Amino acid sequence: MAVGVILVLLTWLVVLMTKDDPAPRAADTAPVASAPVASAPVSVTTKTVVPKPTVKGTSNPAPAVGDVRSLPAGLFCRDLKAKGYGYVAAVDYWRLHGQPNQMDADRNGIPCETVYPRSDVAAYWNGREISGVVFWSAGLYCRDLVARGASYSEAVRYWWYYGMPDRMDADRNGIPCETVYSAATVNAFWFL
């Protein structure tokens, strides 16, 4: 897994280094013969352009991609996503702070899978199983899962597997089935 992360970072570094490199463009164009031109003094003006922040409506600039070292401990996946951090940064934060359970809903070793898009999670873990087997069909409510004897962690897995439907999280706070399962069970799962 570490090798995969290193390869992705090296690839990213190579792309950044060659992005504006004029050498490849010069090699692609054939030299054109021209008559000698008398050199005249040329005046060059340099202008510094400050990029506009990419996050609108906030006074804080966008975070550095992947740099989570300055963030305080105890944040949730939803906090990182709200701050503009991508899935890779969320995994880095999770590892940096000792892999807290509050960031791994079903305790399967894959953090933030209920907050970030499935495609981002699957791409990062490169085919590793993202969640356990879901035995029930789509379209169930929390009360249906309770009636079938599902544990709260199985209900969370079901909710995530089927795209985090609003019918299972009426207040849209990222915590499903909190009105069906006991508060103690829900709090123990998310906050301990």
N, C-alpha and C positions, 0 to 999 in steps of 0.2 A: 504494500500500500504506500509506503514511504517512497519507494522507487517511482511509483506512478505519479505522485505529487511532484517529485523532483523533475521528472520528465516534462510534466505540464509546465512547470515554472521555467525550465530551460527553453522550451519551445516558445513560451511567451517572451522571454528575454531576447531570443534570436529574432523574433518578429519585430519587436520594438527597435532593435538595433538596425535592422535592414529596412525598416518602414520608409524612412526618408533618405536612404543612402542613394546618392546620384550615380554611383558606380554601375549598378545593374542597368540603369536606363542608358548610360553612356555606351555600355557594351552592346546594347540592343540596336543602336543606331549606327548606320554606316557613316564613316567620315566623308565629308563633302569637300572636294577640292575647291579652294577659293583664291582669289587674287590677294596678294598682301595688302593689308590695310594699315594706313598710318595710325599710330597710337596717339590718342588724344587723352589728356588728363580726364579722369572720370571722378565725379563726386558721388560718394555713397552715403546715404542717410540711413541710420539704424533707428527703428521705432520699436519700443517695447510694448507688446500687447498683453494686457492682463485678461485671462479668460473669465467669462462670466460663470458664476456658480451654476452647477447643473441641477441643484435642488431648489425648486421654486417655493416661495412662501415661508422660508425659514431664514433666520438670521445666521445660522451656522453654515459654514461651507460644507460641501460634500465630503464624506470621510475618505481617507486614503484607502484605496482598494486593498482589502486584506489586512490592514494594519489595525489589530485589535488590542495591542499591548497596553495602550493607555486607557482602555475602558475599565470601569470598576467591576469587581466580581459580583455575582448574583443576578446578572441580567438573564432574561429569558430569550428564546429564539425570536419571539414576536418583537422584543425590544430592539434586537439587532436588525431585523428586517425593517422596522420603522425608521431606524437611523440610516438606512440605505445600504447596509452591508449585504453582500451576496452570500450564497450558501457556503462557498469555500471559506470565507472569513468567519462564518458562524461555526464551522467545524474547528477552525483554528482557535477560536475563543473557547469552545467547549474543551478542547485538549489543554489549552493554557491554564484553565481553571479546574483541572482535575476531573474532567468528564462528569459534571454534576447531573444527577438524575432529572432535575427539572428541565433539562434540555433534551432528554431522550425519553419520550412519552411511553413507549412500550418496552424500554430497557433492552433493546436488541443491539445496542452498540452503534446505532446510526442516529445521530442527533438531528433535531429540527425537521424531521421528515413530515411532520404535520403542519408546518408553517410555510416552507418553501415548496415551489412546484415540483411535482414528481420527476419531471424531466431533469431538473437540476440535481436532485438527489441521486437519481439513477446514473446520470453522467459522471458524477463524482465518484461513486462507489463502483463503477465499471462492471455492472452486471451482478454485484452481490445482492443476495435476497434482501429486499427492503423491508418487508414485513412478513409475518408468518402467514400460514394458509388461512384464507377466509372461507369458511364453510357455508355461509349463508348468502342468499341471493341479494341483489341490489334492491333498494327501495324500502328497507326496514326502518322503523323508528327505534328510539332507545327503549321504549316500553316493550317492543317486540324482542329485542335482544335479552332484556331482563327475563321475559317469559320463557325464553329458550335456555336460560341458565348461563348466559355469558357473563364473564367477570368484567370488571370495569376496564381492565387493560385490553381485553378482547373487543369491547365496545369502541374504545379509542382506535384500535387497529382497524376495525370495520369502518369507522367514520373516515379515517384517513384513506383507506384503500379505495373507497367509493367517492373520492374527491371532496371530502369535508362538506357534505350537504348541510344547508342551513336548517333543514328539518330536525337535525340532531343537535344543533347549537343555535337556539332561538335568539339569544342575545348577542351572537356573533363575537364572543370574546375569545374564541380559540379553545374553549374547554367544553367538549360535548357531553351531553347526558347528565349535566350537573343537577338537574331537577328530578331525575329518575333514580340515580344512585345516591347513597347517603353522602352528606357533606364530608363526613370523616373519611370515607373511601376516596372521594374525589380529591380532597386536600392531601391525603397521604400519597396519592399517585403523583400529583403535580408539584407538590411543594416540599416533599421530604426526600 
